[in-house]
Each structure stands twice: as structure tokens, then as C-alpha cells.
């Protein structure tokens, strides 16, 4: 997740793998949103079209 936007990009990137607990995300109004990575759906594996 990219945070803290600048004129050209973002100054911070938060990286965590699926199922690794909770990721606290600071918000602009000084609150913190906590994303539970254990609850995210896992992407389906790609399958070949026949």
C-alpha cells in the first residue's frame, strides 16, 4: 500500500504478505486504520483457457 503522496509519487510503501497479522495504516487525520491481512481473500491461481 502506498501512502504519503507527493507531487510525483508516494513517499512511503507499506509491504506485508498475506496472512501476516495486522497492518496499521496511519491516516491524514492522525487516526490509524488497521488492515487485518489474515482476513484478505487470496487471489485465485491463474488457469489456462482451452
ModelCIF file with pLDDT and N, C-alpha, C, O atoms, coordinates in Angstrom:
data_MODEL
#
_entry.id   MODEL 
#
_entity.id                         1 
_entity.type                       polymer 
_entity.pdbx_number_of_molecules   1 
#
_entity_poly.entity_id                      1 
_entity_poly.type                           'polypeptide(L)' 
_entity_poly.nstd_linkage                   no 
_entity_poly.nstd_monomer                   no 
_entity_poly.pdbx_seq_one_letter_code       
;(UNK)(UNK)(UNK)(UNK)(UNK)(UNK)(UNK)(UNK)(UNK)(UNK)(UNK)(UNK)(UNK)(UNK)(UNK)(UNK)
(UNK)(UNK)(UNK)(UNK)(UNK)(UNK)(UNK)(UNK)(UNK)(UNK)(UNK)(UNK)(UNK)(UNK)(UNK)(UNK)
(UNK)(UNK)(UNK)(UNK)(UNK)(UNK)(UNK)(UNK)(UNK)(UNK)(UNK)(UNK)(UNK)(UNK)(UNK)(UNK)
(UNK)(UNK)
;
_entity_poly.pdbx_seq_one_letter_code_can   XXXXXXXXXXXXXXXXXXXXXXXXXXXXXXXXXXXXXXXXXXXXXXXXXX 
_entity_poly.pdbx_strand_id                 A 
#
loop_
_entity_poly_seq.entity_id 
_entity_poly_seq.num 
_entity_poly_seq.mon_id 
_entity_poly_seq.hetero 
1 1  UNK n 
1 2  UNK n 
1 3  UNK n 
1 4  UNK n 
1 5  UNK n 
1 6  UNK n 
1 7  UNK n 
1 8  UNK n 
1 9  UNK n 
1 10 UNK n 
1 11 UNK n 
1 12 UNK n 
1 13 UNK n 
1 14 UNK n 
1 15 UNK n 
1 16 UNK n 
1 17 UNK n 
1 18 UNK n 
1 19 UNK n 
1 20 UNK n 
1 21 UNK n 
1 22 UNK n 
1 23 UNK n 
1 24 UNK n 
1 25 UNK n 
1 26 UNK n 
1 27 UNK n 
1 28 UNK n 
1 29 UNK n 
1 30 UNK n 
1 31 UNK n 
1 32 UNK n 
1 33 UNK n 
1 34 UNK n 
1 35 UNK n 
1 36 UNK n 
1 37 UNK n 
1 38 UNK n 
1 39 UNK n 
1 40 UNK n 
1 41 UNK n 
1 42 UNK n 
1 43 UNK n 
1 44 UNK n 
1 45 UNK n 
1 46 UNK n 
1 47 UNK n 
1 48 UNK n 
1 49 UNK n 
1 50 UNK n 
#
_struct_asym.id          A 
_struct_asym.entity_id   1 
#
loop_
_ma_qa_metric.id 
_ma_qa_metric.mode 
_ma_qa_metric.name 
_ma_qa_metric.software_group_id 
_ma_qa_metric.type 
1 global pLDDT . pLDDT 
2 local  pLDDT . pLDDT 
#
_ma_qa_metric_global.metric_id      1 
_ma_qa_metric_global.metric_value   79.82 
_ma_qa_metric_global.model_id       1 
_ma_qa_metric_global.ordinal_id     1 
#
loop_
_ma_qa_metric_local.label_asym_id 
_ma_qa_metric_local.label_comp_id 
_ma_qa_metric_local.label_seq_id 
_ma_qa_metric_local.metric_id 
_ma_qa_metric_local.metric_value 
_ma_qa_metric_local.model_id 
_ma_qa_metric_local.ordinal_id 
A UNK 1  2 67.00 1 1  
A UNK 2  2 71.00 1 2  
A UNK 3  2 69.00 1 3  
A UNK 4  2 69.00 1 4  
A UNK 5  2 70.00 1 5  
A UNK 6  2 75.00 1 6  
A UNK 7  2 81.00 1 7  
A UNK 8  2 81.00 1 8  
A UNK 9  2 77.00 1 9  
A UNK 10 2 75.00 1 10 
A UNK 11 2 76.00 1 11 
A UNK 12 2 75.00 1 12 
A UNK 13 2 76.00 1 13 
A UNK 14 2 74.00 1 14 
A UNK 15 2 76.00 1 15 
A UNK 16 2 76.00 1 16 
A UNK 17 2 77.00 1 17 
A UNK 18 2 77.00 1 18 
A UNK 19 2 79.00 1 19 
A UNK 20 2 82.00 1 20 
A UNK 21 2 85.00 1 21 
A UNK 22 2 89.00 1 22 
A UNK 23 2 84.00 1 23 
A UNK 24 2 87.00 1 24 
A UNK 25 2 83.00 1 25 
A UNK 26 2 82.00 1 26 
A UNK 27 2 84.00 1 27 
A UNK 28 2 82.00 1 28 
A UNK 29 2 92.00 1 29 
A UNK 30 2 91.00 1 30 
A UNK 31 2 94.00 1 31 
A UNK 32 2 93.00 1 32 
A UNK 33 2 91.00 1 33 
A UNK 34 2 91.00 1 34 
A UNK 35 2 87.00 1 35 
A UNK 36 2 89.00 1 36 
A UNK 37 2 85.00 1 37 
A UNK 38 2 86.00 1 38 
A UNK 39 2 85.00 1 39 
A UNK 40 2 79.00 1 40 
A UNK 41 2 80.00 1 41 
A UNK 42 2 77.00 1 42 
A UNK 43 2 76.00 1 43 
A UNK 44 2 80.00 1 44 
A UNK 45 2 80.00 1 45 
A UNK 46 2 78.00 1 46 
A UNK 47 2 78.00 1 47 
A UNK 48 2 73.00 1 48 
A UNK 49 2 66.00 1 49 
A UNK 50 2 61.00 1 50 
#
loop_
_atom_site.group_PDB 
_atom_site.id 
_atom_site.type_symbol 
_atom_site.label_atom_id 
_atom_site.label_alt_id 
_atom_site.label_comp_id 
_atom_site.label_asym_id 
_atom_site.label_entity_id 
_atom_site.label_seq_id 
_atom_site.pdbx_PDB_ins_code 
_atom_site.Cartn_x 
_atom_site.Cartn_y 
_atom_site.Cartn_z 
_atom_site.occupancy 
_atom_site.B_iso_or_equiv 
_atom_site.pdbx_formal_charge 
_atom_site.auth_seq_id 
_atom_site.auth_comp_id 
_atom_site.auth_asym_id 
_atom_site.auth_atom_id 
_atom_site.pdbx_PDB_model_num 
ATOM 1   N N  . UNK A 1 1  ? 0.850   -1.147  0.000   1.00 67.00 ? 1  UNK A N  1 
ATOM 2   C CA . UNK A 1 1  ? 0.000   0.000   0.000   1.00 67.00 ? 1  UNK A CA 1 
ATOM 3   C C  . UNK A 1 1  ? 0.909   1.227   0.000   1.00 67.00 ? 1  UNK A C  1 
ATOM 4   O O  . UNK A 1 1  ? 1.823   1.331   0.817   1.00 67.00 ? 1  UNK A O  1 
ATOM 5   N N  . UNK A 1 2  ? 0.653   2.147   -0.914  1.00 71.00 ? 2  UNK A N  1 
ATOM 6   C CA . UNK A 1 2  ? 1.427   3.389   -0.964  1.00 71.00 ? 2  UNK A CA 1 
ATOM 7   C C  . UNK A 1 2  ? 0.712   4.466   -0.159  1.00 71.00 ? 2  UNK A C  1 
ATOM 8   O O  . UNK A 1 2  ? -0.505  4.622   -0.256  1.00 71.00 ? 2  UNK A O  1 
ATOM 9   N N  . UNK A 1 3  ? 1.477   5.203   0.631   1.00 69.00 ? 3  UNK A N  1 
ATOM 10  C CA . UNK A 1 3  ? 0.912   6.278   1.445   1.00 69.00 ? 3  UNK A CA 1 
ATOM 11  C C  . UNK A 1 3  ? 1.766   7.528   1.319   1.00 69.00 ? 3  UNK A C  1 
ATOM 12  O O  . UNK A 1 3  ? 2.830   7.499   0.701   1.00 69.00 ? 3  UNK A O  1 
ATOM 13  N N  . UNK A 1 4  ? 1.312   8.599   1.889   1.00 69.00 ? 4  UNK A N  1 
ATOM 14  C CA . UNK A 1 4  ? 2.015   9.879   1.904   1.00 69.00 ? 4  UNK A CA 1 
ATOM 15  C C  . UNK A 1 4  ? 2.356   10.353  0.495   1.00 69.00 ? 4  UNK A C  1 
ATOM 16  O O  . UNK A 1 4  ? 3.528   10.402  0.123   1.00 69.00 ? 4  UNK A O  1 
ATOM 17  N N  . UNK A 1 5  ? 1.332   10.703  -0.292  1.00 70.00 ? 5  UNK A N  1 
ATOM 18  C CA . UNK A 1 5  ? 1.574   11.136  -1.674  1.00 70.00 ? 5  UNK A CA 1 
ATOM 19  C C  . UNK A 1 5  ? 2.376   12.429  -1.738  1.00 70.00 ? 5  UNK A C  1 
ATOM 20  O O  . UNK A 1 5  ? 2.237   13.307  -0.886  1.00 70.00 ? 5  UNK A O  1 
ATOM 21  N N  . UNK A 1 6  ? 3.207   12.527  -2.752  1.00 75.00 ? 6  UNK A N  1 
ATOM 22  C CA . UNK A 1 6  ? 3.958   13.742  -3.054  1.00 75.00 ? 6  UNK A CA 1 
ATOM 23  C C  . UNK A 1 6  ? 3.510   14.215  -4.433  1.00 75.00 ? 6  UNK A C  1 
ATOM 24  O O  . UNK A 1 6  ? 2.593   13.634  -5.012  1.00 75.00 ? 6  UNK A O  1 
ATOM 25  N N  . UNK A 1 7  ? 4.127   15.237  -4.956  1.00 81.00 ? 7  UNK A N  1 
ATOM 26  C CA . UNK A 1 7  ? 3.757   15.742  -6.280  1.00 81.00 ? 7  UNK A CA 1 
ATOM 27  C C  . UNK A 1 7  ? 4.035   14.719  -7.382  1.00 81.00 ? 7  UNK A C  1 
ATOM 28  O O  . UNK A 1 7  ? 3.352   14.714  -8.406  1.00 81.00 ? 7  UNK A O  1 
ATOM 29  N N  . UNK A 1 8  ? 5.034   13.852  -7.180  1.00 81.00 ? 8  UNK A N  1 
ATOM 30  C CA . UNK A 1 8  ? 5.431   12.919  -8.229  1.00 81.00 ? 8  UNK A CA 1 
ATOM 31  C C  . UNK A 1 8  ? 5.112   11.455  -7.956  1.00 81.00 ? 8  UNK A C  1 
ATOM 32  O O  . UNK A 1 8  ? 4.985   10.672  -8.897  1.00 81.00 ? 8  UNK A O  1 
ATOM 33  N N  . UNK A 1 9  ? 4.982   11.071  -6.697  1.00 77.00 ? 9  UNK A N  1 
ATOM 34  C CA . UNK A 1 9  ? 4.768   9.663   -6.363  1.00 77.00 ? 9  UNK A CA 1 
ATOM 35  C C  . UNK A 1 9  ? 4.299   9.578   -4.932  1.00 77.00 ? 9  UNK A C  1 
ATOM 36  O O  . UNK A 1 9  ? 3.576   10.460  -4.468  1.00 77.00 ? 9  UNK A O  1 
ATOM 37  N N  . UNK A 1 10 ? 4.690   8.539   -4.218  1.00 75.00 ? 10 UNK A N  1 
ATOM 38  C CA . UNK A 1 10 ? 4.384   8.349   -2.810  1.00 75.00 ? 10 UNK A CA 1 
ATOM 39  C C  . UNK A 1 10 ? 5.690   8.214   -2.043  1.00 75.00 ? 10 UNK A C  1 
ATOM 40  O O  . UNK A 1 10 ? 6.655   7.635   -2.543  1.00 75.00 ? 10 UNK A O  1 
ATOM 41  N N  . UNK A 1 11 ? 5.717   8.744   -0.838  1.00 76.00 ? 11 UNK A N  1 
ATOM 42  C CA . UNK A 1 11 ? 6.961   8.700   -0.084  1.00 76.00 ? 11 UNK A CA 1 
ATOM 43  C C  . UNK A 1 11 ? 7.098   7.437   0.763   1.00 76.00 ? 11 UNK A C  1 
ATOM 44  O O  . UNK A 1 11 ? 8.189   7.141   1.250   1.00 76.00 ? 11 UNK A O  1 
ATOM 45  N N  . UNK A 1 12 ? 6.012   6.692   0.945   1.00 75.00 ? 12 UNK A N  1 
ATOM 46  C CA . UNK A 1 12 ? 6.063   5.502   1.784   1.00 75.00 ? 12 UNK A CA 1 
ATOM 47  C C  . UNK A 1 12 ? 5.316   4.358   1.115   1.00 75.00 ? 12 UNK A C  1 
ATOM 48  O O  . UNK A 1 12 ? 4.251   4.557   0.531   1.00 75.00 ? 12 UNK A O  1 
ATOM 49  N N  . UNK A 1 13 ? 5.877   3.172   1.204   1.00 76.00 ? 13 UNK A N  1 
ATOM 50  C CA . UNK A 1 13 ? 5.200   1.962   0.737   1.00 76.00 ? 13 UNK A CA 1 
ATOM 51  C C  . UNK A 1 13 ? 5.190   0.967   1.898   1.00 76.00 ? 13 UNK A C  1 
ATOM 52  O O  . UNK A 1 13 ? 6.242   0.624   2.439   1.00 76.00 ? 13 UNK A O  1 
ATOM 53  N N  . UNK A 1 14 ? 4.005   0.510   2.272   1.00 74.00 ? 14 UNK A N  1 
ATOM 54  C CA . UNK A 1 14 ? 3.869   -0.484  3.323   1.00 74.00 ? 14 UNK A CA 1 
ATOM 55  C C  . UNK A 1 14 ? 3.710   -1.838  2.657   1.00 74.00 ? 14 UNK A C  1 
ATOM 56  O O  . UNK A 1 14 ? 2.810   -2.025  1.837   1.00 74.00 ? 14 UNK A O  1 
ATOM 57  N N  . UNK A 1 15 ? 4.576   -2.786  3.001   1.00 76.00 ? 15 UNK A N  1 
ATOM 58  C CA . UNK A 1 15 ? 4.542   -4.099  2.356   1.00 76.00 ? 15 UNK A CA 1 
ATOM 59  C C  . UNK A 1 15 ? 4.449   -5.190  3.411   1.00 76.00 ? 15 UNK A C  1 
ATOM 60  O O  . UNK A 1 15 ? 5.194   -5.196  4.392   1.00 76.00 ? 15 UNK A O  1 
ATOM 61  N N  . UNK A 1 16 ? 3.533   -6.096  3.191   1.00 76.00 ? 16 UNK A N  1 
ATOM 62  C CA . UNK A 1 16 ? 3.383   -7.277  4.040   1.00 76.00 ? 16 UNK A CA 1 
ATOM 63  C C  . UNK A 1 16 ? 2.782   -8.385  3.204   1.00 76.00 ? 16 UNK A C  1 
ATOM 64  O O  . UNK A 1 16 ? 2.077   -8.113  2.233   1.00 76.00 ? 16 UNK A O  1 
ATOM 65  N N  . UNK A 1 17 ? 3.040   -9.605  3.556   1.00 77.00 ? 17 UNK A N  1 
ATOM 66  C CA . UNK A 1 17 ? 2.484   -10.758 2.846   1.00 77.00 ? 17 UNK A CA 1 
ATOM 67  C C  . UNK A 1 17 ? 1.098   -11.094 3.393   1.00 77.00 ? 17 UNK A C  1 
ATOM 68  O O  . UNK A 1 17 ? 0.754   -10.717 4.513   1.00 77.00 ? 17 UNK A O  1 
ATOM 69  N N  . UNK A 1 18 ? 0.311   -11.803 2.595   1.00 77.00 ? 18 UNK A N  1 
ATOM 70  C CA . UNK A 1 18 ? -0.987  -12.297 3.044   1.00 77.00 ? 18 UNK A CA 1 
ATOM 71  C C  . UNK A 1 18 ? -0.805  -13.100 4.327   1.00 77.00 ? 18 UNK A C  1 
ATOM 72  O O  . UNK A 1 18 ? 0.191   -13.803 4.494   1.00 77.00 ? 18 UNK A O  1 
ATOM 73  N N  . UNK A 1 19 ? -1.766  -12.991 5.221   1.00 79.00 ? 19 UNK A N  1 
ATOM 74  C CA . UNK A 1 19 ? -1.790  -13.834 6.409   1.00 79.00 ? 19 UNK A CA 1 
ATOM 75  C C  . UNK A 1 19 ? -0.696  -13.561 7.417   1.00 79.00 ? 19 UNK A C  1 
ATOM 76  O O  . UNK A 1 19 ? -0.278  -14.470 8.133   1.00 79.00 ? 19 UNK A O  1 
ATOM 77  N N  . UNK A 1 20 ? -0.218  -12.313 7.491   1.00 82.00 ? 20 UNK A N  1 
ATOM 78  C CA . UNK A 1 20 ? 0.867   -11.999 8.436   1.00 82.00 ? 20 UNK A CA 1 
ATOM 79  C C  . UNK A 1 20 ? 0.408   -11.034 9.520   1.00 82.00 ? 20 UNK A C  1 
ATOM 80  O O  . UNK A 1 20 ? 1.184   -10.194 9.978   1.00 82.00 ? 20 UNK A O  1 
ATOM 81  N N  . UNK A 1 21 ? -0.838  -11.150 9.927   1.00 85.00 ? 21 UNK A N  1 
ATOM 82  C CA . UNK A 1 21 ? -1.323  -10.342 11.042  1.00 85.00 ? 21 UNK A CA 1 
ATOM 83  C C  . UNK A 1 21 ? -1.965  -9.042  10.607  1.00 85.00 ? 21 UNK A C  1 
ATOM 84  O O  . UNK A 1 21 ? -2.593  -8.967  9.551   1.00 85.00 ? 21 UNK A O  1 
ATOM 85  N N  . UNK A 1 22 ? -1.803  -8.037  11.415  1.00 89.00 ? 22 UNK A N  1 
ATOM 86  C CA . UNK A 1 22 ? -2.462  -6.750  11.188  1.00 89.00 ? 22 UNK A CA 1 
ATOM 87  C C  . UNK A 1 22 ? -1.450  -5.694  10.737  1.00 89.00 ? 22 UNK A C  1 
ATOM 88  O O  . UNK A 1 22 ? -0.327  -5.632  11.236  1.00 89.00 ? 22 UNK A O  1 
ATOM 89  N N  . UNK A 1 23 ? -1.877  -4.875  9.789   1.00 84.00 ? 23 UNK A N  1 
ATOM 90  C CA . UNK A 1 23 ? -1.033  -3.804  9.252   1.00 84.00 ? 23 UNK A CA 1 
ATOM 91  C C  . UNK A 1 23 ? -1.646  -2.466  9.660   1.00 84.00 ? 23 UNK A C  1 
ATOM 92  O O  . UNK A 1 23 ? -2.703  -2.099  9.147   1.00 84.00 ? 23 UNK A O  1 
ATOM 93  N N  . UNK A 1 24 ? -1.004  -1.725  10.578  1.00 87.00 ? 24 UNK A N  1 
ATOM 94  C CA . UNK A 1 24 ? -1.527  -0.404  10.943  1.00 87.00 ? 24 UNK A CA 1 
ATOM 95  C C  . UNK A 1 24 ? -1.189  0.603   9.845   1.00 87.00 ? 24 UNK A C  1 
ATOM 96  O O  . UNK A 1 24 ? -0.054  0.669   9.375   1.00 87.00 ? 24 UNK A O  1 
ATOM 97  N N  . UNK A 1 25 ? -2.186  1.382   9.448   1.00 83.00 ? 25 UNK A N  1 
ATOM 98  C CA . UNK A 1 25 ? -2.017  2.373   8.385   1.00 83.00 ? 25 UNK A CA 1 
ATOM 99  C C  . UNK A 1 25 ? -2.365  3.744   8.953   1.00 83.00 ? 25 UNK A C  1 
ATOM 100 O O  . UNK A 1 25 ? -3.528  4.001   9.266   1.00 83.00 ? 25 UNK A O  1 
ATOM 101 N N  . UNK A 1 26 ? -1.384  4.626   9.091   1.00 82.00 ? 26 UNK A N  1 
ATOM 102 C CA . UNK A 1 26 ? -1.672  5.963   9.610   1.00 82.00 ? 26 UNK A CA 1 
ATOM 103 C C  . UNK A 1 26 ? -2.474  6.778   8.602   1.00 82.00 ? 26 UNK A C  1 
ATOM 104 O O  . UNK A 1 26 ? -2.166  6.781   7.411   1.00 82.00 ? 26 UNK A O  1 
ATOM 105 N N  . UNK A 1 27 ? -3.502  7.466   9.086   1.00 84.00 ? 27 UNK A N  1 
ATOM 106 C CA . UNK A 1 27 ? -4.349  8.298   8.241   1.00 84.00 ? 27 UNK A CA 1 
ATOM 107 C C  . UNK A 1 27 ? -3.975  9.766   8.414   1.00 84.00 ? 27 UNK A C  1 
ATOM 108 O O  . UNK A 1 27 ? -3.335  10.139  9.398   1.00 84.00 ? 27 UNK A O  1 
ATOM 109 N N  . UNK A 1 28 ? -4.375  10.592  7.461   1.00 82.00 ? 28 UNK A N  1 
ATOM 110 C CA . UNK A 1 28 ? -4.019  12.019  7.461   1.00 82.00 ? 28 UNK A CA 1 
ATOM 111 C C  . UNK A 1 28 ? -4.564  12.763  8.681   1.00 82.00 ? 28 UNK A C  1 
ATOM 112 O O  . UNK A 1 28 ? -3.996  13.778  9.084   1.00 82.00 ? 28 UNK A O  1 
ATOM 113 N N  . UNK A 1 29 ? -5.648  12.276  9.268   1.00 92.00 ? 29 UNK A N  1 
ATOM 114 C CA . UNK A 1 29 ? -6.244  12.969  10.414  1.00 92.00 ? 29 UNK A CA 1 
ATOM 115 C C  . UNK A 1 29 ? -5.751  12.424  11.759  1.00 92.00 ? 29 UNK A C  1 
ATOM 116 O O  . UNK A 1 29 ? -6.416  12.596  12.781  1.00 92.00 ? 29 UNK A O  1 
ATOM 117 N N  . UNK A 1 30 ? -4.597  11.775  11.757  1.00 91.00 ? 30 UNK A N  1 
ATOM 118 C CA . UNK A 1 30 ? -3.929  11.225  12.945  1.00 91.00 ? 30 UNK A CA 1 
ATOM 119 C C  . UNK A 1 30 ? -4.595  9.980   13.524  1.00 91.00 ? 30 UNK A C  1 
ATOM 120 O O  . UNK A 1 30 ? -4.192  9.505   14.586  1.00 91.00 ? 30 UNK A O  1 
ATOM 121 N N  . UNK A 1 31 ? -5.606  9.446   12.845  1.00 94.00 ? 31 UNK A N  1 
ATOM 122 C CA . UNK A 1 31 ? -6.161  8.162   13.259  1.00 94.00 ? 31 UNK A CA 1 
ATOM 123 C C  . UNK A 1 31 ? -5.354  7.061   12.591  1.00 94.00 ? 31 UNK A C  1 
ATOM 124 O O  . UNK A 1 31 ? -4.548  7.329   11.699  1.00 94.00 ? 31 UNK A O  1 
ATOM 125 N N  . UNK A 1 32 ? -5.567  5.828   13.018  1.00 93.00 ? 32 UNK A N  1 
ATOM 126 C CA . UNK A 1 32 ? -4.905  4.677   12.413  1.00 93.00 ? 32 UNK A CA 1 
ATOM 127 C C  . UNK A 1 32 ? -5.954  3.667   12.000  1.00 93.00 ? 32 UNK A C  1 
ATOM 128 O O  . UNK A 1 32 ? -6.804  3.266   12.795  1.00 93.00 ? 32 UNK A O  1 
ATOM 129 N N  . UNK A 1 33 ? -5.881  3.260   10.739  1.00 91.00 ? 33 UNK A N  1 
ATOM 130 C CA . UNK A 1 33 ? -6.727  2.190   10.227  1.00 91.00 ? 33 UNK A CA 1 
ATOM 131 C C  . UNK A 1 33 ? -5.903  0.917   10.299  1.00 91.00 ? 33 UNK A C  1 
ATOM 132 O O  . UNK A 1 33 ? -4.743  0.911   9.888   1.00 91.00 ? 33 UNK A O  1 
ATOM 133 N N  . UNK A 1 34 ? -6.483  -0.164  10.814  1.00 91.00 ? 34 UNK A N  1 
ATOM 134 C CA . UNK A 1 34 ? -5.771  -1.431  10.903  1.00 91.00 ? 34 UNK A CA 1 
ATOM 135 C C  . UNK A 1 34 ? -6.365  -2.419  9.912   1.00 91.00 ? 34 UNK A C  1 
ATOM 136 O O  . UNK A 1 34 ? -7.538  -2.783  10.003  1.00 91.00 ? 34 UNK A O  1 
ATOM 137 N N  . UNK A 1 35 ? -5.545  -2.844  8.969   1.00 87.00 ? 35 UNK A N  1 
ATOM 138 C CA . UNK A 1 35 ? -5.955  -3.807  7.957   1.00 87.00 ? 35 UNK A CA 1 
ATOM 139 C C  . UNK A 1 35 ? -5.538  -5.196  8.428   1.00 87.00 ? 35 UNK A C  1 
ATOM 140 O O  . UNK A 1 35 ? -4.355  -5.450  8.653   1.00 87.00 ? 35 UNK A O  1 
ATOM 141 N N  . UNK A 1 36 ? -6.503  -6.086  8.575   1.00 89.00 ? 36 UNK A N  1 
ATOM 142 C CA . UNK A 1 36 ? -6.219  -7.451  9.019   1.00 89.00 ? 36 UNK A CA 1 
ATOM 143 C C  . UNK A 1 36 ? -5.864  -8.299  7.805   1.00 89.00 ? 36 UNK A C  1 
ATOM 144 O O  . UNK A 1 36 ? -6.739  -8.674  7.025   1.00 89.00 ? 36 UNK A O  1 
ATOM 145 N N  . UNK A 1 37 ? -4.594  -8.597  7.650   1.00 85.00 ? 37 UNK A N  1 
ATOM 146 C CA . UNK A 1 37 ? -4.119  -9.335  6.480   1.00 85.00 ? 37 UNK A CA 1 
ATOM 147 C C  . UNK A 1 37 ? -4.528  -10.800 6.509   1.00 85.00 ? 37 UNK A C  1 
ATOM 148 O O  . UNK A 1 37 ? -4.507  -11.471 5.477   1.00 85.00 ? 37 UNK A O  1 
ATOM 149 N N  . UNK A 1 38 ? -4.901  -11.303 7.684   1.00 86.00 ? 38 UNK A N  1 
ATOM 150 C CA . UNK A 1 38 ? -5.375  -12.680 7.777   1.00 86.00 ? 38 UNK A CA 1 
ATOM 151 C C  . UNK A 1 38 ? -6.766  -12.825 7.168   1.00 86.00 ? 38 UNK A C  1 
ATOM 152 O O  . UNK A 1 38 ? -7.166  -13.934 6.812   1.00 86.00 ? 38 UNK A O  1 
ATOM 153 N N  . UNK A 1 39 ? -7.506  -11.734 7.043   1.00 85.00 ? 39 UNK A N  1 
ATOM 154 C CA . UNK A 1 39 ? -8.876  -11.774 6.534   1.00 85.00 ? 39 UNK A CA 1 
ATOM 155 C C  . UNK A 1 39 ? -8.975  -11.500 5.034   1.00 85.00 ? 39 UNK A C  1 
ATOM 156 O O  . UNK A 1 39 ? -10.056 -11.644 4.463   1.00 85.00 ? 39 UNK A O  1 
ATOM 157 N N  . UNK A 1 40 ? -7.885  -11.111 4.384   1.00 79.00 ? 40 UNK A N  1 
ATOM 158 C CA . UNK A 1 40 ? -7.930  -10.819 2.947   1.00 79.00 ? 40 UNK A CA 1 
ATOM 159 C C  . UNK A 1 40 ? -8.130  -12.096 2.146   1.00 79.00 ? 40 UNK A C  1 
ATOM 160 O O  . UNK A 1 40 ? -7.515  -13.117 2.453   1.00 79.00 ? 40 UNK A O  1 
ATOM 161 N N  . UNK A 1 41 ? -8.982  -12.056 1.124   1.00 80.00 ? 41 UNK A N  1 
ATOM 162 C CA . UNK A 1 41 ? -9.115  -13.240 0.274   1.00 80.00 ? 41 UNK A CA 1 
ATOM 163 C C  . UNK A 1 41 ? -7.847  -13.440 -0.545  1.00 80.00 ? 41 UNK A C  1 
ATOM 164 O O  . UNK A 1 41 ? -7.238  -12.480 -1.016  1.00 80.00 ? 41 UNK A O  1 
ATOM 165 N N  . UNK A 1 42 ? -7.472  -14.663 -0.703  1.00 77.00 ? 42 UNK A N  1 
ATOM 166 C CA . UNK A 1 42 ? -6.290  -14.964 -1.517  1.00 77.00 ? 42 UNK A CA 1 
ATOM 167 C C  . UNK A 1 42 ? -6.689  -14.980 -2.984  1.00 77.00 ? 42 UNK A C  1 
ATOM 168 O O  . UNK A 1 42 ? -7.773  -15.452 -3.328  1.00 77.00 ? 42 UNK A O  1 
ATOM 169 N N  . UNK A 1 43 ? -5.812  -14.463 -3.862  1.00 76.00 ? 43 UNK A N  1 
ATOM 170 C CA . UNK A 1 43 ? -6.130  -14.487 -5.297  1.00 76.00 ? 43 UNK A CA 1 
ATOM 171 C C  . UNK A 1 43 ? -6.209  -15.934 -5.809  1.00 76.00 ? 43 UNK A C  1 
ATOM 172 O O  . UNK A 1 43 ? -5.480  -16.817 -5.357  1.00 76.00 ? 43 UNK A O  1 
ATOM 173 N N  . UNK A 1 44 ? -7.106  -16.137 -6.751  1.00 80.00 ? 44 UNK A N  1 
ATOM 174 C CA . UNK A 1 44 ? -7.221  -17.453 -7.364  1.00 80.00 ? 44 UNK A CA 1 
ATOM 175 C C  . UNK A 1 44 ? -6.027  -17.684 -8.281  1.00 80.00 ? 44 UNK A C  1 
ATOM 176 O O  . UNK A 1 44 ? -5.592  -16.757 -8.965  1.00 80.00 ? 44 UNK A O  1 
ATOM 177 N N  . UNK A 1 45 ? -5.487  -18.900 -8.311  1.00 80.00 ? 45 UNK A N  1 
ATOM 178 C CA . UNK A 1 45 ? -4.388  -19.164 -9.248  1.00 80.00 ? 45 UNK A CA 1 
ATOM 179 C C  . UNK A 1 45 ? -4.863  -19.033 -10.683 1.00 80.00 ? 45 UNK A C  1 
ATOM 180 O O  . UNK A 1 45 ? -6.001  -19.374 -11.005 1.00 80.00 ? 45 UNK A O  1 
ATOM 181 N N  . UNK A 1 46 ? -3.995  -18.542 -11.534 1.00 78.00 ? 46 UNK A N  1 
ATOM 182 C CA . UNK A 1 46 ? -4.328  -18.391 -12.957 1.00 78.00 ? 46 UNK A CA 1 
ATOM 183 C C  . UNK A 1 46 ? -4.483  -19.748 -13.588 1.00 78.00 ? 46 UNK A C  1 
ATOM 184 O O  . UNK A 1 46 ? -3.717  -20.668 -13.301 1.00 78.00 ? 46 UNK A O  1 
ATOM 185 N N  . UNK A 1 47 ? -5.469  -19.876 -14.443 1.00 78.00 ? 47 UNK A N  1 
ATOM 186 C CA . UNK A 1 47 ? -5.671  -21.113 -15.191 1.00 78.00 ? 47 UNK A CA 1 
ATOM 187 C C  . UNK A 1 47 ? -5.617  -20.795 -16.679 1.00 78.00 ? 47 UNK A C  1 
ATOM 188 O O  . UNK A 1 47 ? -5.977  -19.696 -17.102 1.00 78.00 ? 47 UNK A O  1 
ATOM 189 N N  . UNK A 1 48 ? -5.170  -21.752 -17.458 1.00 73.00 ? 48 UNK A N  1 
ATOM 190 C CA . UNK A 1 48 ? -5.085  -21.543 -18.903 1.00 73.00 ? 48 UNK A CA 1 
ATOM 191 C C  . UNK A 1 48 ? -6.456  -21.777 -19.541 1.00 73.00 ? 48 UNK A C  1 
ATOM 192 O O  . UNK A 1 48 ? -7.168  -22.716 -19.185 1.00 73.00 ? 48 UNK A O  1 
ATOM 193 N N  . UNK A 1 49 ? -6.805  -20.918 -20.477 1.00 66.00 ? 49 UNK A N  1 
ATOM 194 C CA . UNK A 1 49 ? -8.059  -21.076 -21.222 1.00 66.00 ? 49 UNK A CA 1 
ATOM 195 C C  . UNK A 1 49 ? -7.843  -22.139 -22.318 1.00 66.00 ? 49 UNK A C  1 
ATOM 196 O O  . UNK A 1 49 ? -6.791  -22.180 -22.957 1.00 66.00 ? 49 UNK A O  1 
ATOM 197 N N  . UNK A 1 50 ? -8.842  -22.982 -22.518 1.00 61.00 ? 50 UNK A N  1 
ATOM 198 C CA . UNK A 1 50 ? -8.727  -24.029 -23.555 1.00 61.00 ? 50 UNK A CA 1 
ATOM 199 C C  . UNK A 1 50 ? -9.609  -23.714 -24.715 1.00 61.00 ? 50 UNK A C  1 
ATOM 200 O O  . UNK A 1 50 ? -9.651  -24.473 -25.683 1.00 61.00 ? 50 UNK A O  1 
#
